[in-house]
Structure formats: structure tokens, C-alpha cells
Amino acid sequence: MEADASWLDEPAQEITTDEDVFDVDPDKEVISATYDITSYGADYPVDGLVKRLDQKDVVIPSFDPVFDDSEEVQGFQRRFVWTRPQMDKFVESLLLGLPVPGVFLVREKTNRLLVLDGQQRLRTLQSFYRGVHAGREYRLKQVQEQFYDKTYAELDDEDRRRLDDSIIHATVLRQDHPAGSQDAVYSIFERLNTGGSPLQPQEIRVALFNGPFLRTIAELNDDVDWRALYGPPSSRFKDHELILRVLALFEKPEDYGRPVKSYLNHYLQANQDRTDVEALSDLFTDTTAVINDSIGERAFRPVRSLNAAVLDAVMVGTMRRLDEHGSVDDDDEMRGAYEELIGNKDFQAATTSSTAAEDAVAVRLRLATEAFADVT
């Protein structure tokens, strides 16, 4: 097909680094989940909950990568959004014996409890019992006079016992077939996290599929060539999600299908504990280096803003080329293949309209693979 680059001057369905990485609204993408889940109520005394939190028997999902000496992902710390007055009022409510909202927990295969809803309340209690919040001593301020300026250790014995014995009601969810898909839990997580800043799909994934493979994604996200091509880091993990998308489409294109969320969930769940990633990681970084050296930062921006469909096609096509034939020696030839690809009308259609459709994904991956296959 004859190349046509006129689309470079025309508006296209694009994204920015702060918008969704797909041309589908994740809030409108419906996951067909079979809710094979049991729920039951449980009442926990506050001191028991705090003890479980400290022992990591109750786990608050987190969203900034945190690693330990074994190089395993320990979590992704979600930003704490409650103000100190909100924290103080919650603790005061318990000290006064007032009822407070319950929490939602998921019992994992290991019998740990994952907090789906209620993290602000539980982290407030943990901070108050520890006596420290955000690196500063935690003293009650926005409270009644009898509690004013007191730490947990300084409470009167009667008040301390009342707080310790206060009950937090929990709804505990358990997936009855632990070997199966986590789609149902993912869907419940989406429905419960509907506050002022609802979680993005990748933020939910890092809570549900915590494991070594997430470290790989976090490390690849720091790759210097990837950063040059993508741009500034995304505060909502959209760059992480695009890396996940590239790896999934490279390794499991035959599994692709809508909804996109389910496809990425299933790939990440299957690879959650995977550690044999050196070859895949090297291929990814070799690919970003080739693209950055030969094409530069415009590689994923055929018009103005980053286009995720162009990104996944160019990345996967180049990964296949390197995987089959090794290094690229001719930057000019690589650049020419890219120019011809983005001028292809079929490629334009597959990267600017209904880009999440199965046929659009298949077409653009095929065209990108063919475009780079013979680059020397």
C-alpha cells in the first residue's frame, strides 16, 4: 500500500501522559465476572486490628514501589489523603464510643486480609497507636478537652481501654476458587474505590497482583530510553500500564481480547510470581534504545501527544525484529521503515479509531512486524 504521511498534519485520537492509555474509558469497560465469592461479617477490636496491621496479617494495598533486601515488591504505598483534623475526629469518635463505618477486607490464599475499603481509618489507628504520623509525634488536637494534646500512651486508663475495646465491623470477602481469575475481586475493588480520587486500573493491579513481576515493570519504567520516549513519569501508573501492555502483546498476542482490563489482569496474574525475566527485560531495554537512537522522542507521537496504539505496535514490532535477528545496525533504515509504517493508511486506521478492537490490534502489530522485519 502506498504510504501517505498527510495524517501527520491532521487531528487524531491521541492521549497525553495524564490521560487514559487506551481509547476506551476504563470506567465504561465492563468486566464479565462470575462472583463466586463468599462474604461474611467479622467484628475486630481496635487493638487487635492494629496488631494485625503491624504483623502484616492485615495488609493495606500501597501504590509507590517499595522493595526489601530480597528485591521482592513489598507494596505500592497509596498517598494518605486524610487531614489531621479528620484523623483526630475519627479517633475521638472511638474514644467517645460512637459508631464508625466498617471496612471491607479480602481473604487471600495465604489467609492474609487485604484492605479493599477503609485504609484511611486503619492507617489512622496504626499511626495513633505508634505515636507517629508523617514523621511527627501524633498528639490529638481537634478533639474535646479531655483528650486534647494526648498521645495513645498518655490516655487515661479508662479511655485507653475504651479505644482498645472499640469494635470495627468488617465485611470479609473470600474467593471460593483461589486458583481462578481475580476478575470478581478486581471488579469489587473498582466499585468500592469511588471516592474523590478513584483508583486507576494499574493501581488496582499492583494491589491485587503484588509480586516479583511488578519489580520488573518498575525497573523497566526507570530505563533511560523509555523515559526519553514516554516523557515524565505518570503519577497514576499509566507508564507502568503501557509497559505491561507491551509485554503482554509481545508474549501473548493470541490471548488478546476486550475488555482490555481483563486481558492485562490475566497476563499479570499469570506472571505474578515470575522471576525468569532477564531475557525479556533485556529485550525491552534493547528495543527502547533502538527506537530512541533511530527515531527519537517523536516515535510514539506521530502528531503531537503520545499515542498508545502507535507505542504498542512500534515496541512489539521492534521487539520481534530484535528477538528474531539480533541488533539493528542501520539507524537510517530503521527510521525509514518507521516513516513508511506511520504513512500506511491501514496502520493509521488501526491506531486512531477503535484502537482497542481485536482486529485493530492484530492489524497494527502485523504491519509493524512486517515494517521492521528486514531492517539490517
N, C-alpha and C positions, 0 to 999 in steps of 0.2 A: 504494500500500500504506500502511496506517495506521502511523504512527510509534509506536514503543514504546521508551521510554528505560529500561525496567526493568533492562536488561543492565548499566547503569552501576553497579548495586549487586551484581553477580554476578561471581565469579571468571572470568577469561578467559585464553586462552593469550597471555601477554604476554612481553615481553623487557625487560631493563634495558640500560643503555648498556654494561654489561660482559659481556653475553651475546651469543649469535649474533643477527644481524639478521633471520634467517629462522626459520620454524618447522620447518625441516629441519636436521638435524645435518650440517654440511659434511663431516664425516668419513665419513658414510654415503651421501653423494651420489656416485654413480659416474659418471664421465665416460667415454663410449664413445669411445675414441681409437684411431685406427689408427696403430700405432707404426712409421711409415715413417721410421725413424731408423737411421743408421749409427753404430756405436761403434768406437773403436779405442784402443789404448794408446799413451801417449807418456811418455817419461822426461825430466824437466826438471831441470837442475842448479839448486840453490837460488839462486845469484846471478842466473841467467837469469830465474827466476820473479820475483824481487824487481824486476829491471829492467823486466820486462813489466808488473808491477803499477804501478810508478812512471810508465811511459809510457801507462798505461791501455789496453794491449793485452790484459791480463787484468783483468777488472772484477769486483769483489766487489759484489753487489747490496746496496743500502742502503735504509733504510726511514724516515728522517726527511727531509722535503723540503729539498733543498739546491739553490739556484739560482745561476747565474753572471750576469755582466753582460748577457748576451744574453737573459736571462729564460727560458732553457731549463732544464728539470729536469735536474739532474746526477746525481740519485740519491736514495735513501732509506736513510739510514745505520742499519743494524740495530745494536742495542745489543751491545757487546762483552761477552761473559759469562765468558770465561776469567779466572781469578785470576792474579796474578803468579807464584805457585809453579807453576801449570800451564804458563804461558808459559815459565818458566825450564827446567822439566823437558823440554819439547819441544825447545828449542834445545840443551840438554845432550845429548839423545838423538842429535841430528845430529852434535854435536861428538865424541861417542864412537863414531860410526859405526854406531849401532843402527838397525834398520829402523823406519820410521814409516808410519802409514796413508796411503793415497793420497787423491787428491782427484777430484771429478767436475766436468768443465767442459762447457759447451755452446758450440759454434762458431756465432756469429751470422752473418747475411747479410753483415755488414761484415768478417767474419773475426776480429772480437774474440772473446775467450773469456770467457764468463760463468761465474762460480763457482757451481755448484749445491750442492756439499758440500765443506767444507774451509776455510771462510772464517776460522775462528779460528786455524788453523795458518798460513795465508798472511798474515793481518794481524799475527800474532806475529812472523813473519820480517821483514815490512816494517818494523815498529816497531824491531826489534833492529838492523837494518841502518841505519836512520835515526838510531838512538841516542836516540829519544824515544818514550815511551808515556804517553798521557793528560797531556801537557804536562810530564812529568818525565823527567829523564835515565834511560835504560834501562841499568842495570847488573845483571848476573846475581847473584842472591843464593842461591836454593835449589838450589845446584849443588855439584859436587865442588871441592876446594880449588884445583886448577889453573885453574879458570875463575872463581872467586869474585871478585865486585866488578869484573868487566871489562865494558867496552862492546865492541861489534864492532870498533871501531878499535884497541882495546888488546889484542886477542887476539894470541897468538904467531903468527908467520907460518904455521907448520905447522898450527895449529888453524884459522886463518882459511881456509887453502886447503882443509882437510878439510870445513869448513862450506860454502864456496862450491861445492865439487865434489859435495856430497851430492846424492843423487837423490830427487826426489819423483815418484812414479808418478802419472800422471793418466789417467783414462778420459774420453775426449773424445767427446761426442755431437754429431751433426750431423743436422739435419732435411733429408732429401733433396729435399723440395719447399718451398723457403723462402717461396713465395708463399702457402702453405696455412695452415691453422689451427695455432695453437700448443698445441692441446689435449694432444698427446702430451708435449711438453716440460713443460707445466704439471703433468700427472699424474706425471711422473718427479720433478719438483721436490717435489711433495707427499710422495711415497714416500721421498725421501731425507731430507727435513727432519722427522725424527721424534724429535728429541732432547727435552730437558727442557721446552722451550717451543716446540712445533711452530708453524710459520708459519700465520697465518690466510690465507684466500683473497685478501683485498685486499693483504696483504703480499707474496704471490707475484706478484700482478698488477703491482705497482709495480716489481718486479724484471724481469719479462718484457716489459712494455709501456711502458717508460720513454719519455717524450716530452712535447711541449708540452701535450697534453690533461690530463696529470696536474697541471700547474701550475694549470690552470683549476679542477680539483677541489680542490686545496689552497687556492686563493684563496677559492673559494666556501665552504669549510669554516670560514673565518675571518669570514664575513659575520655581522654582529652579530645580525640577526634569526634566522638559522639557529642560532646558538649559544644564543639565548634559547629557541628552540623545542626544540632537541635536548638541550641540557644540556652538562655538562663534556665536553671533548674525550676521545675514546676512545684509549686507549694502544695499541689493536690495530687502528686504522684502520676501525672499524665505521661511524663517521660518514662517512668518505670513501666507503665502500662503499654507504651509503644514498644519497649524492649521485649516485654512478654509477648506481645502480638507478633513481632518479627520472629522470635524463636519458635513460637507455636506454628506459624505459617511455613517456616523452613522445615521443621521436623514433622509436623502433622497436617499438611495442607489437605489431605484426604478426609480429615475429620471436620473440616470447617463447615459451619452452618449457623444460621441465625437461631436464636438471639446470640449476638456476639459475646455477651456477658457469660453465657453458659459455656461457649467454646473455650474461652480463656480460663474460666473456672475449672473446667475438666482437665485442661492441659496442666494447669498449675497444681491441681490436686494430685494428678498422676506423677508429677515430678517433685512433689513437696520435699521429700527426703533425699533427693538425688544429689550425689556428690561427685560423680564422674563427669565433670563439666569442663575440664581443662580444654579439650579439643573444641568444644562448642564455643567457649569463651574466646579462645584464640581466633577462631573463625570470625566471630563477631567483630573483634577489635581489628583484625586484618582488613575486614570489609570497610569499617568506618575510615580506616587510614587510606585505603584506595580511593574511596569516594571523596574524602576531604582533599586529598592530594590532586586528584584529577579534575574534580568538578567544583569543589568548594562549598561554601555555605548555602549557595542557591540550589543545591542538589534536591532538597525537599521542598523548595519554594519556587515552583515554576511560574508563579505570578507574583505574589507579594508575601503572603503568610504561609506558614508551614502546612503542607497538605499531607495528612497521614496516609492516604491511599498511595500517593507517589512514594512516600517514605517506605512503606512496607514492600512495595514492588521493587524499587531500586535496591533496597537492602537484601531482600530474598534473592533477587536475580543475581546480584553480585556475589552473595554467599555461595550460591550454586556454582557460579563460574570458578570461584577460588577453590571450592571443595572438589571440583572435577579436575581442574587443570593447574592449580597452584597459582603463584603470584602473577600479578599484572605488571608488565614492563613498559607498556606504551601508554602514557597518560593521555596523549593526544587522541589515540584510537579509542580509549575509554570515554573521553569527553565527546567524541563524535558519535559513538554508539548511544550515549545518553541523549544528545540533541535529537538524533533520529527517533529515539523512543518517545520523547515527550511531544514530538511533532506528529506522531501516529494518531490518526483520528479515533481508532478503536481504543487506544490507550487513554486518550483524553476522555472518552465517554466512560471508561471504567474507573476513572479517578476523579470525576467531577459530578457524577449523578448516580444515586443509589449505590454508593461505593461499598456498602456492607452486604449487598446481594451476592449470593453464591456465584452466579455467573460472572459478575463484575470482578470478584476476587480472582477467580480462575483465569479470566482473560488477561488481567494485568500481570499476574505472576508469570503466565506463559510468555507474554510479549517481552517482559523484562528479561526472562531467562534466555529467550532467543536473541535479544539485542546484545547481551554481553557474552554470549557463548563463545564467539570466535575472536574476542579481543585478546591480543597477544601480550 
